[in-house]
Amino acid sequence: MSEKPPTMQTAAPTPVRGPEDAPALVKKIGKTTYKVRVHFSKTSTETMSDKIKRMLKNEIQQM
């Protein structure tokens, strides 16, 4: 007997938003206002934790 693994189901696909509609973090430092938007690749296989570890490792190697 073989059972199929459970699959994740979503109610409806999430619409793709353009960069103007993406949530933003706004931070004002002095007279400069910074607006930071983030996006995530739908084809990425790396977790956020993996990416941070990789970036830190690369930063240390450059020292």
PDB file of N, CA, C and O in Angstrom:
ATOM      1  N   MET A   1       0.827  -1.194   0.000  1.00  0.00           N
ATOM      2  CA  MET A   1       0.000   0.000   0.000  1.00  0.00           C
ATOM      3  C   MET A   1       0.865   1.248   0.000  1.00  0.00           C
ATOM      4  O   MET A   1       1.772   1.391   0.820  1.00  0.00           O
ATOM      5  N   SER A   2       0.582   2.123  -0.902  1.00  0.00           N
ATOM      6  CA  SER A   2       1.294   3.398  -0.902  1.00  0.00           C
ATOM      7  C   SER A   2       0.278   4.522  -0.801  1.00  0.00           C
ATOM      8  O   SER A   2      -0.738   4.538  -1.495  1.00  0.00           O
ATOM      9  N   GLU A   3       0.580   5.450   0.075  1.00  0.00           N
ATOM     10  CA  GLU A   3      -0.312   6.596   0.255  1.00  0.00           C
ATOM     11  C   GLU A   3       0.339   7.822  -0.354  1.00  0.00           C
ATOM     12  O   GLU A   3       1.556   7.992  -0.291  1.00  0.00           O
ATOM     13  N   LYS A   4      -0.476   8.664  -0.936  1.00  0.00           N
ATOM     14  CA  LYS A   4       0.040   9.911  -1.487  1.00  0.00           C
ATOM     15  C   LYS A   4       0.320  10.872  -0.342  1.00  0.00           C
ATOM     16  O   LYS A   4      -0.442  10.924   0.623  1.00  0.00           O
ATOM     17  N   PRO A   5       1.412  11.638  -0.441  1.00  0.00           N
ATOM     18  CA  PRO A   5       1.671  12.627   0.608  1.00  0.00           C
ATOM     19  C   PRO A   5       0.626  13.734   0.549  1.00  0.00           C
ATOM     20  O   PRO A   5       0.104  14.039  -0.523  1.00  0.00           O
ATOM     21  N   PRO A   6       0.319  14.333   1.692  1.00  0.00           N
ATOM     22  CA  PRO A   6      -0.669  15.420   1.686  1.00  0.00           C
ATOM     23  C   PRO A   6      -0.180  16.593   0.850  1.00  0.00           C
ATOM     24  O   PRO A   6       1.022  16.849   0.774  1.00  0.00           O
ATOM     25  N   THR A   7      -1.089  17.288   0.237  1.00  0.00           N
ATOM     26  CA  THR A   7      -0.739  18.456  -0.563  1.00  0.00           C
ATOM     27  C   THR A   7      -1.331  19.698   0.074  1.00  0.00           C
ATOM     28  O   THR A   7      -2.353  19.634   0.756  1.00  0.00           O
ATOM     29  N   MET A   8      -0.680  20.828  -0.155  1.00  0.00           N
ATOM     30  CA  MET A   8      -1.167  22.088   0.367  1.00  0.00           C
ATOM     31  C   MET A   8      -2.199  22.647  -0.606  1.00  0.00           C
ATOM     32  O   MET A   8      -1.980  22.679  -1.816  1.00  0.00           O
ATOM     33  N   GLN A   9      -3.306  23.076  -0.065  1.00  0.00           N
ATOM     34  CA  GLN A   9      -4.345  23.659  -0.910  1.00  0.00           C
ATOM     35  C   GLN A   9      -4.593  25.087  -0.470  1.00  0.00           C
ATOM     36  O   GLN A   9      -4.590  25.398   0.721  1.00  0.00           O
ATOM     37  N   THR A  10      -4.806  25.941  -1.440  1.00  0.00           N
ATOM     38  CA  THR A  10      -5.115  27.334  -1.128  1.00  0.00           C
ATOM     39  C   THR A  10      -6.498  27.657  -1.666  1.00  0.00           C
ATOM     40  O   THR A  10      -6.977  27.022  -2.605  1.00  0.00           O
ATOM     41  N   ALA A  11      -7.123  28.635  -1.071  1.00  0.00           N
ATOM     42  CA  ALA A  11      -8.482  28.996  -1.472  1.00  0.00           C
ATOM     43  C   ALA A  11      -8.502  29.607  -2.866  1.00  0.00           C
ATOM     44  O   ALA A  11      -9.350  29.258  -3.688  1.00  0.00           O
ATOM     45  N   ALA A  12      -7.584  30.505  -3.131  1.00  0.00           N
ATOM     46  CA  ALA A  12      -7.528  31.166  -4.430  1.00  0.00           C
ATOM     47  C   ALA A  12      -6.110  31.643  -4.668  1.00  0.00           C
ATOM     48  O   ALA A  12      -5.402  31.955  -3.711  1.00  0.00           O
ATOM     49  N   PRO A  13      -5.676  31.709  -5.916  1.00  0.00           N
ATOM     50  CA  PRO A  13      -4.323  32.201  -6.168  1.00  0.00           C
ATOM     51  C   PRO A  13      -4.184  33.657  -5.755  1.00  0.00           C
ATOM     52  O   PRO A  13      -5.114  34.451  -5.896  1.00  0.00           O
ATOM     53  N   THR A  14      -3.016  33.989  -5.248  1.00  0.00           N
ATOM     54  CA  THR A  14      -2.745  35.367  -4.851  1.00  0.00           C
ATOM     55  C   THR A  14      -2.402  36.185  -6.083  1.00  0.00           C
ATOM     56  O   THR A  14      -1.528  35.795  -6.858  1.00  0.00           O
ATOM     57  N   PRO A  15      -3.071  37.305  -6.276  1.00  0.00           N
ATOM     58  CA  PRO A  15      -2.755  38.112  -7.460  1.00  0.00           C
ATOM     59  C   PRO A  15      -1.350  38.691  -7.363  1.00  0.00           C
ATOM     60  O   PRO A  15      -0.892  39.051  -6.279  1.00  0.00           O
ATOM     61  N   VAL A  16      -0.683  38.775  -8.482  1.00  0.00           N
ATOM     62  CA  VAL A  16       0.655  39.346  -8.531  1.00  0.00           C
ATOM     63  C   VAL A  16       0.521  40.857  -8.510  1.00  0.00           C
ATOM     64  O   VAL A  16      -0.194  41.437  -9.328  1.00  0.00           O
ATOM     65  N   ARG A  17       1.208  41.488  -7.578  1.00  0.00           N
ATOM     66  CA  ARG A  17       1.136  42.946  -7.474  1.00  0.00           C
ATOM     67  C   ARG A  17       2.396  43.563  -8.036  1.00  0.00           C
ATOM     68  O   ARG A  17       3.484  42.994  -7.945  1.00  0.00           O
ATOM     69  N   GLY A  18       2.234  44.716  -8.607  1.00  0.00           N
ATOM     70  CA  GLY A  18       3.377  45.445  -9.131  1.00  0.00           C
ATOM     71  C   GLY A  18       4.149  46.084  -7.996  1.00  0.00           C
ATOM     72  O   GLY A  18       3.659  46.121  -6.867  1.00  0.00           O
ATOM     73  N   PRO A  19       5.340  46.588  -8.264  1.00  0.00           N
ATOM     74  CA  PRO A  19       6.159  47.170  -7.214  1.00  0.00           C
ATOM     75  C   PRO A  19       5.502  48.356  -6.522  1.00  0.00           C
ATOM     76  O   PRO A  19       5.774  48.624  -5.351  1.00  0.00           O
ATOM     77  N   GLU A  20       4.650  49.059  -7.233  1.00  0.00           N
ATOM     78  CA  GLU A  20       3.981  50.215  -6.621  1.00  0.00           C
ATOM     79  C   GLU A  20       2.962  49.787  -5.574  1.00  0.00           C
ATOM     80  O   GLU A  20       2.680  50.540  -4.642  1.00  0.00           O
ATOM     81  N   ASP A  21       2.408  48.584  -5.716  1.00  0.00           N
ATOM     82  CA  ASP A  21       1.398  48.102  -4.781  1.00  0.00           C
ATOM     83  C   ASP A  21       2.002  47.287  -3.641  1.00  0.00           C
ATOM     84  O   ASP A  21       1.310  46.972  -2.674  1.00  0.00           O
ATOM     85  N   ALA A  22       3.269  46.947  -3.744  1.00  0.00           N
ATOM     86  CA  ALA A  22       3.906  46.108  -2.735  1.00  0.00           C
ATOM     87  C   ALA A  22       3.987  46.850  -1.410  1.00  0.00           C
ATOM     88  O   ALA A  22       4.176  48.067  -1.392  1.00  0.00           O
ATOM     89  N   PRO A  23       3.846  46.131  -0.298  1.00  0.00           N
ATOM     90  CA  PRO A  23       3.985  46.791   1.011  1.00  0.00           C
ATOM     91  C   PRO A  23       5.370  47.403   1.144  1.00  0.00           C
ATOM     92  O   PRO A  23       6.344  46.886   0.597  1.00  0.00           O
ATOM     93  N   ALA A  24       5.448  48.487   1.860  1.00  0.00           N
ATOM     94  CA  ALA A  24       6.732  49.168   1.999  1.00  0.00           C
ATOM     95  C   ALA A  24       6.987  49.519   3.458  1.00  0.00           C
ATOM     96  O   ALA A  24       6.061  49.790   4.222  1.00  0.00           O
ATOM     97  N   LEU A  25       8.247  49.508   3.819  1.00  0.00           N
ATOM     98  CA  LEU A  25       8.684  49.988   5.116  1.00  0.00           C
ATOM     99  C   LEU A  25       9.209  51.403   4.872  1.00  0.00           C
ATOM    100  O   LEU A  25      10.089  51.607   4.036  1.00  0.00           O
ATOM    101  N   VAL A  26       8.673  52.362   5.593  1.00  0.00           N
ATOM    102  CA  VAL A  26       9.087  53.750   5.409  1.00  0.00           C
ATOM    103  C   VAL A  26       9.811  54.205   6.672  1.00  0.00           C
ATOM    104  O   VAL A  26       9.285  54.073   7.778  1.00  0.00           O
ATOM    105  N   LYS A  27      11.004  54.734   6.505  1.00  0.00           N
ATOM    106  CA  LYS A  27      11.818  55.189   7.634  1.00  0.00           C
ATOM    107  C   LYS A  27      12.432  56.532   7.292  1.00  0.00           C
ATOM    108  O   LYS A  27      13.072  56.676   6.250  1.00  0.00           O
ATOM    109  N   LYS A  28      12.245  57.507   8.151  1.00  0.00           N
ATOM    110  CA  LYS A  28      12.822  58.823   7.930  1.00  0.00           C
ATOM    111  C   LYS A  28      14.020  58.993   8.853  1.00  0.00           C
ATOM    112  O   LYS A  28      13.907  58.853  10.070  1.00  0.00           O
ATOM    113  N   ILE A  29      15.170  59.297   8.255  1.00  0.00           N
ATOM    114  CA  ILE A  29      16.393  59.549   9.001  1.00  0.00           C
ATOM    115  C   ILE A  29      16.873  60.929   8.592  1.00  0.00           C
ATOM    116  O   ILE A  29      17.290  61.149   7.455  1.00  0.00           O
ATOM    117  N   GLY A  30      16.808  61.849   9.534  1.00  0.00           N
ATOM    118  CA  GLY A  30      17.148  63.241   9.222  1.00  0.00           C
ATOM    119  C   GLY A  30      16.146  63.795   8.215  1.00  0.00           C
ATOM    120  O   GLY A  30      14.935  63.710   8.422  1.00  0.00           O
ATOM    121  N   LYS A  31      16.659  64.364   7.122  1.00  0.00           N
ATOM    122  CA  LYS A  31      15.790  64.918   6.087  1.00  0.00           C
ATOM    123  C   LYS A  31      15.539  63.924   4.957  1.00  0.00           C
ATOM    124  O   LYS A  31      14.888  64.259   3.968  1.00  0.00           O
ATOM    125  N   THR A  32      16.057  62.697   5.102  1.00  0.00           N
ATOM    126  CA  THR A  32      15.909  61.689   4.051  1.00  0.00           C
ATOM    127  C   THR A  32      14.871  60.655   4.461  1.00  0.00           C
ATOM    128  O   THR A  32      14.926  60.117   5.567  1.00  0.00           O
ATOM    129  N   THR A  33      13.928  60.379   3.573  1.00  0.00           N
ATOM    130  CA  THR A  33      12.929  59.342   3.810  1.00  0.00           C
ATOM    131  C   THR A  33      13.256  58.148   2.934  1.00  0.00           C
ATOM    132  O   THR A  33      13.386  58.271   1.716  1.00  0.00           O
ATOM    133  N   TYR A  34      13.388  56.987   3.568  1.00  0.00           N
ATOM    134  CA  TYR A  34      13.689  55.748   2.860  1.00  0.00           C
ATOM    135  C   TYR A  34      12.419  54.915   2.758  1.00  0.00           C
ATOM    136  O   TYR A  34      11.715  54.724   3.750  1.00  0.00           O
ATOM    137  N   LYS A  35      12.129  54.422   1.568  1.00  0.00           N
ATOM    138  CA  LYS A  35      10.993  53.549   1.352  1.00  0.00           C
ATOM    139  C   LYS A  35      11.551  52.241   0.797  1.00  0.00           C
ATOM    140  O   LYS A  35      12.131  52.215  -0.288  1.00  0.00           O
ATOM    141  N   VAL A  36      11.374  51.163   1.545  1.00  0.00           N
ATOM    142  CA  VAL A  36      11.935  49.869   1.164  1.00  0.00           C
ATOM    143  C   VAL A  36      10.802  48.905   0.844  1.00  0.00           C
ATOM    144  O   VAL A  36       9.893  48.700   1.648  1.00  0.00           O
ATOM    145  N   ARG A  37      10.876  48.325  -0.332  1.00  0.00           N
ATOM    146  CA  ARG A  37       9.902  47.317  -0.744  1.00  0.00           C
ATOM    147  C   ARG A  37      10.629  45.992  -0.900  1.00  0.00           C
ATOM    148  O   ARG A  37      11.795  45.951  -1.294  1.00  0.00           O
ATOM    149  N   VAL A  38       9.935  44.925  -0.589  1.00  0.00           N
ATOM    150  CA  VAL A  38      10.523  43.596  -0.736  1.00  0.00           C
ATOM    151  C   VAL A  38       9.654  42.747  -1.645  1.00  0.00           C
ATOM    152  O   VAL A  38       8.447  42.957  -1.762  1.00  0.00           O
ATOM    153  N   HIS A  39      10.293  41.790  -2.278  1.00  0.00           N
ATOM    154  CA  HIS A  39       9.547  40.824  -3.083  1.00  0.00           C
ATOM    155  C   HIS A  39      10.262  39.488  -2.984  1.00  0.00           C
ATOM    156  O   HIS A  39      11.453  39.426  -2.682  1.00  0.00           O
ATOM    157  N   PHE A  40       9.529  38.438  -3.240  1.00  0.00           N
ATOM    158  CA  PHE A  40      10.081  37.097  -3.136  1.00  0.00           C
ATOM    159  C   PHE A  40       9.854  36.369  -4.445  1.00  0.00           C
ATOM    160  O   PHE A  40       8.785  36.474  -5.047  1.00  0.00           O
ATOM    161  N   SER A  41      10.846  35.642  -4.876  1.00  0.00           N
ATOM    162  CA  SER A  41      10.761  34.869  -6.105  1.00  0.00           C
ATOM    163  C   SER A  41       9.879  33.646  -5.875  1.00  0.00           C
ATOM    164  O   SER A  41      10.017  32.953  -4.867  1.00  0.00           O
ATOM    165  N   LYS A  42       8.988  33.389  -6.798  1.00  0.00           N
ATOM    166  CA  LYS A  42       8.133  32.207  -6.695  1.00  0.00           C
ATOM    167  C   LYS A  42       8.888  30.938  -7.071  1.00  0.00           C
ATOM    168  O   LYS A  42       8.415  29.834  -6.799  1.00  0.00           O
ATOM    169  N   THR A  43      10.056  31.084  -7.694  1.00  0.00           N
ATOM    170  CA  THR A  43      10.830  29.922  -8.123  1.00  0.00           C
ATOM    171  C   THR A  43      12.019  29.645  -7.202  1.00  0.00           C
ATOM    172  O   THR A  43      12.790  28.719  -7.454  1.00  0.00           O
ATOM    173  N   SER A  44      12.173  30.427  -6.151  1.00  0.00           N
ATOM    174  CA  SER A  44      13.303  30.260  -5.249  1.00  0.00           C
ATOM    175  C   SER A  44      13.197  28.950  -4.475  1.00  0.00           C
ATOM    176  O   SER A  44      12.105  28.527  -4.096  1.00  0.00           O
ATOM    177  N   THR A  45      14.334  28.320  -4.247  1.00  0.00           N
ATOM    178  CA  THR A  45      14.369  27.086  -3.463  1.00  0.00           C
ATOM    179  C   THR A  45      15.101  27.303  -2.143  1.00  0.00           C
ATOM    180  O   THR A  45      15.185  26.388  -1.324  1.00  0.00           O
ATOM    181  N   GLU A  46      15.628  28.498  -1.933  1.00  0.00           N
ATOM    182  CA  GLU A  46      16.394  28.820  -0.733  1.00  0.00           C
ATOM    183  C   GLU A  46      15.480  29.497   0.288  1.00  0.00           C
ATOM    184  O   GLU A  46      14.731  30.410  -0.060  1.00  0.00           O
ATOM    185  N   THR A  47      15.540  29.054   1.543  1.00  0.00           N
ATOM    186  CA  THR A  47      14.744  29.698   2.586  1.00  0.00           C
ATOM    187  C   THR A  47      15.400  31.015   2.988  1.00  0.00           C
ATOM    188  O   THR A  47      16.572  31.249   2.692  1.00  0.00           O
ATOM    189  N   MET A  48      14.645  31.863   3.657  1.00  0.00           N
ATOM    190  CA  MET A  48      15.192  33.146   4.111  1.00  0.00           C
ATOM    191  C   MET A  48      16.354  32.902   5.079  1.00  0.00           C
ATOM    192  O   MET A  48      17.366  33.599   5.023  1.00  0.00           O
ATOM    193  N   SER A  49      16.208  31.927   5.952  1.00  0.00           N
ATOM    194  CA  SER A  49      17.270  31.584   6.890  1.00  0.00           C
ATOM    195  C   SER A  49      18.534  31.153   6.148  1.00  0.00           C
ATOM    196  O   SER A  49      19.636  31.583   6.490  1.00  0.00           O
ATOM    197  N   ASP A  50      18.373  30.305   5.134  1.00  0.00           N
ATOM    198  CA  ASP A  50      19.519  29.862   4.335  1.00  0.00           C
ATOM    199  C   ASP A  50      20.198  31.047   3.656  1.00  0.00           C
ATOM    200  O   ASP A  50      21.426  31.117   3.597  1.00  0.00           O
ATOM    201  N   LYS A  51      19.402  31.968   3.150  1.00  0.00           N
ATOM    202  CA  LYS A  51      19.959  33.128   2.449  1.00  0.00           C
ATOM    203  C   LYS A  51      20.765  34.009   3.399  1.00  0.00           C
ATOM    204  O   LYS A  51      21.851  34.472   3.052  1.00  0.00           O
ATOM    205  N   ILE A  52      20.235  34.237   4.592  1.00  0.00           N
ATOM    206  CA  ILE A  52      20.947  35.071   5.568  1.00  0.00           C
ATOM    207  C   ILE A  52      22.261  34.413   5.971  1.00  0.00           C
ATOM    208  O   ILE A  52      23.294  35.076   6.063  1.00  0.00           O
ATOM    209  N   LYS A  53      22.215  33.089   6.212  1.00  0.00           N
ATOM    210  CA  LYS A  53      23.443  32.366   6.564  1.00  0.00           C
ATOM    211  C   LYS A  53      24.470  32.464   5.438  1.00  0.00           C
ATOM    212  O   LYS A  53      25.655  32.681   5.693  1.00  0.00           O
ATOM    213  N   ARG A  54      24.016  32.303   4.189  1.00  0.00           N
ATOM    214  CA  ARG A  54      24.918  32.388   3.040  1.00  0.00           C
ATOM    215  C   ARG A  54      25.534  33.784   2.932  1.00  0.00           C
ATOM    216  O   ARG A  54      26.731  33.924   2.679  1.00  0.00           O
ATOM    217  N   MET A  55      24.710  34.813   3.124  1.00  0.00           N
ATOM    218  CA  MET A  55      25.218  36.184   3.032  1.00  0.00           C
ATOM    219  C   MET A  55      26.234  36.477   4.127  1.00  0.00           C
ATOM    220  O   MET A  55      27.250  37.123   3.871  1.00  0.00           O
ATOM    221  N   LEU A  56      25.969  36.007   5.348  1.00  0.00           N
ATOM    222  CA  LEU A  56      26.913  36.216   6.452  1.00  0.00           C
ATOM    223  C   LEU A  56      28.218  35.480   6.194  1.00  0.00           C
ATOM    224  O   LEU A  56      29.298  36.014   6.450  1.00  0.00           O
ATOM    225  N   LYS A  57      28.122  34.264   5.692  1.00  0.00           N
ATOM    226  CA  LYS A  57      29.329  33.485   5.390  1.00  0.00           C
ATOM    227  C   LYS A  57      30.167  34.201   4.325  1.00  0.00           C
ATOM    228  O   LYS A  57      31.388  34.291   4.454  1.00  0.00           O
ATOM    229  N   ASN A  58      29.514  34.710   3.275  1.00  0.00           N
ATOM    230  CA  ASN A  58      30.230  35.448   2.228  1.00  0.00           C
ATOM    231  C   ASN A  58      30.860  36.717   2.773  1.00  0.00           C
ATOM    232  O   ASN A  58      31.963  37.088   2.373  1.00  0.00           O
ATOM    233  N   GLU A  59      30.163  37.382   3.684  1.00  0.00           N
ATOM    234  CA  GLU A  59      30.687  38.622   4.269  1.00  0.00           C
ATOM    235  C   GLU A  59      31.949  38.337   5.084  1.00  0.00           C
ATOM    236  O   GLU A  59      32.917  39.094   5.018  1.00  0.00           O
ATOM    237  N   ILE A  60      31.936  37.253   5.845  1.00  0.00           N
ATOM    238  CA  ILE A  60      33.090  36.885   6.656  1.00  0.00           C
ATOM    239  C   ILE A  60      34.276  36.532   5.767  1.00  0.00           C
ATOM    240  O   ILE A  60      35.410  36.895   6.077  1.00  0.00           O
ATOM    241  N   GLN A  61      34.025  35.829   4.665  1.00  0.00           N
ATOM    242  CA  GLN A  61      35.093  35.428   3.753  1.00  0.00           C
ATOM    243  C   GLN A  61      35.764  36.631   3.088  1.00  0.00           C
ATOM    244  O   GLN A  61      36.936  36.563   2.719  1.00  0.00           O
ATOM    245  N   GLN A  62      35.020  37.734   2.934  1.00  0.00           N
ATOM    246  CA  GLN A  62      35.581  38.918   2.284  1.00  0.00           C
ATOM    247  C   GLN A  62      36.461  39.733   3.213  1.00  0.00           C
ATOM    248  O   GLN A  62      37.176  40.627   2.760  1.00  0.00           O
ATOM    249  N   MET A  63      36.421  39.442   4.497  1.00  0.00           N
ATOM    250  CA  MET A  63      37.212  40.218   5.486  1.00  0.00           C
ATOM    251  C   MET A  63      38.652  39.815   5.433  1.00  0.00           C
ATOM    252  O   MET A  63      39.470  40.349   6.182  1.00  0.00           O
TER     253      MET A  63
END
